[in-house]
């Protein structure tokens, strides 16, 4: 017998979900990884230079699409707020850890080839601290821009996908995921790059990096469309639902799920 098809469900319907918490954990993990591992590194591949975070961050949009498509906007909203809180906690704790004085005899790989800055005390601790700062330290405006851009971009992405799902009757998943990403990533980029780098970089460079990274993120999302289909289909079958946001309160600050 063919597997049972998920029932079309209104967003307000009460239902016990088996995998919702796991998808939330994956979303927050990818979001934090994109900001910790990928944020500080530039990479050049095939003559094209880009931030390594591009490998991670678009995946959070894919997971956000899965959340909205399977569980509805209200539950995706809860996950976005969880990610927002995690980013703030990470930023605060990073600031505290970076501000703590290093041990005088702290040793790290590569210390032998580095030199102390003028005025720094002896020992390897100061050198390791400078190396640590270069990897994990970010200017306040970059951190703030990242948090604000994430919040706005993810909510726009989820809203557009939910509205398109109702308008299309649940058809054309590829069009909804890519279309919502074009808009959501566009809002994210329009906020992040000017807020983080305008006045530091030349305006032309800000525009170039902003448009290039936006195009690469959208392309990466489009490339992951087959995987999105597989994950969405599997979750709908296992959860036994297909949530449509009919009558949903789309206010980002609403607490009701």
Buried (B, 14 or more C-beta within 10 A) or exposed (E): EEEEEBEEBEBBEEBEBEBBEEBBEBBBBBBBBBBBBBBBEEEEEEEEEBBBBBBBBBBBBBBBBBBBBBBBBBBBBBBBBBBBEBBEEBBEEBEEEBEEEBEEEBEBEEBEEBEEEEEEEEBBBBBBBBBBEEEEBBEEBBBBBBBBBBBBBBBBBBBBBBBBBBEEEBEBBEEBBBBBBBBBBBBBBBBBBBBBBBEEBEEEEBBEBBEBBBEBBBBBBBEBBEEBEEBBBEBBBBBBBBBBBBEBBBEBEEEEE
